[in-house]
């Protein structure tokens, strides 16, 4: 008998991959806003082929613009949510952050954070990686 898996559209067994991702972003955003950060942009996408996307762009009370990658995994196999952010993904995030900052007259302080959703409470990794 052929076993059918869930695709990105989801089925009666549960929500789609996109719906789970949106829910994780909602949870991360609510967490960050509770910490005093203000939303600037959500799902910022750089134009062009192979475009990079940043899940959340928020601003800290001190003016620091924070680019946030949200990662959610229901299982910790293969290192969990944090292990899924490889070098290529980090480069794409940095490229998109640079593109976003081109609209600013003066470059503010910047930080690249990650919010991991693996349990009930989000895990916030501040300055999780740098632009180098």
C-alpha positions in Angstrom: 0.0 0.0 0.0 1.3 3.4 -0.9 1.7 5.8 2.0 1.0 9.4 1.3 2.9 12.1 3.0 1.7 15.6 3.7 2.7 18.2 1.1 3.2 21.9 1.5 -0.5 22.5 1.0 -1.4 20.4 3.9 -4.4 18.0 4.2 -7.0 16.9 6.6 -4.3 15.5 8.9 -2.9 19.0 9.8 -1.8 22.5 8.7 0.4 23.2 5.7 4.1 23.9 6.0 3.3 27.6 5.2 0.7 27.7 7.9 3.1 26.2 10.4 5.8 28.7 9.4 3.3 31.6 9.6 2.3 30.5 13.1 6.0 30.3 14.2 6.6 33.8 12.9 3.5 35.0 14.7 4.8 33.4 17.9 8.3 34.9 17.5 6.9 38.4 16.7 4.6 38.3 19.8 7.6 37.3 21.9 9.9 40.0 20.5 7.2 42.7 20.9 6.8 41.6 24.5 10.5 42.3 24.9 10.0 45.9 23.6 10.9 45.5 19.9 8.8 47.2 17.2 7.9 45.6 13.9 9.4 47.3 10.8 8.7 44.7 8.1 7.6 41.1 7.8 8.7 38.6 5.1 10.9 41.2 3.4 11.9 39.9 0.1 14.7 41.2 -2.1 13.7 41.5 -5.7 15.1 39.3 -8.4 15.8 35.7 -9.1 17.1 33.6 -6.1 15.8 36.4 -3.9 16.5 36.3 -0.2 13.8 36.8 2.4 14.0 38.0 6.0 11.2 36.7 8.3 11.0 39.7 10.6 12.7 43.1 10.7 12.3 44.8 14.1 13.7 47.7 15.9 15.0 47.6 19.5 14.3 50.5 21.8 17.9 51.7 21.4 17.4 52.1 17.7 19.2 48.9 16.6 17.6 47.3 13.5 17.3 43.6 14.1 17.0 41.1 11.2 15.4 38.0 12.5 15.3 34.5 11.0 12.6 32.3 12.6 13.2 28.6 12.6 10.6 26.1 13.8 11.0 22.3 14.0 8.6 19.9 15.7 11.5 17.3 16.2 15.1 17.8 17.2 16.4 15.2 14.7 19.4 16.4 12.7 20.3 19.1 15.3 16.9 20.8 15.6 15.8 24.2 14.3 19.1 26.0 14.8 21.1 23.5 12.8 19.0 24.2 9.7 20.6 27.7 9.2 23.6 26.9 7.0 26.2 29.2 5.5 24.2 29.7 2.3 21.1 30.8 4.2 23.1 33.2 6.4 24.6 34.8 3.2 21.2 35.2 1.7 19.9 36.9 5.0 22.9 39.2 5.0 22.3 40.1 1.3 18.7 40.9 2.0 19.6 42.9 5.1 22.0 45.0 3.0 19.4 45.6 0.4 16.8 46.7 3.0 19.3 49.1 4.6 19.9 50.9 1.2 16.7 52.8 1.8 18.0 54.3 5.1 19.7 57.7 4.9 22.1 56.8 7.7 22.9 53.2 8.5 21.6 52.4 12.1 23.2 49.8 14.4 22.3 46.4 13.1 22.0 42.9 14.5 21.3 39.5 13.0 19.2 37.3 15.4 17.5 34.0 15.3 14.4 32.9 17.1 14.0 29.2 17.5 10.5 27.7 18.0 11.0 24.2 19.4 8.8 24.1 22.4 6.4 26.2 24.3 8.8 29.1 24.8 10.8 30.7 21.9 14.5 30.8 22.2 16.0 34.1 21.2 19.6 34.0 20.0 20.8 37.6 19.8 23.7 38.4 17.4 23.4 34.7 16.3 25.8 35.4 13.4 27.5 38.3 11.7 27.8 39.7 8.2 31.4 38.4 7.7 
